[in-house]
Amino acid sequence: MDELYTVNELSEKLKYSRSTIYRWIEEGSIPHQRMGRQIRFTENDVVCIINKKANCKEVYHDAYWPKY
């Protein structure tokens, strides 16, 4: 099972502000999971976000995410 990340954790990982992450969620431009009022991101969601926002042709399937 993938680890789940909060908006704060995603913000730290991607080095984008929380408001940017929330804006992307509202726009529907990034994959995410809703659990009631909470929003979570899986590692696969994070890889998709990076690939989408980087607008690159190479897709990263085997990303390593350090555990804090």
FENHU-V428884 format. One record per helix or strand. SS is the DSSP state (h for helix, s for strand). FROM is the first residue (numbers start at 1). TO is the last residue. If there is no record, write none. Layout:
<<SS/FROM/TO> <SS/FROM/TO>>
//
This chain:
<<s/4/5> <h/7/14> <h/18/27> <s/33/35> <s/38/42> <h/43/54>>
//
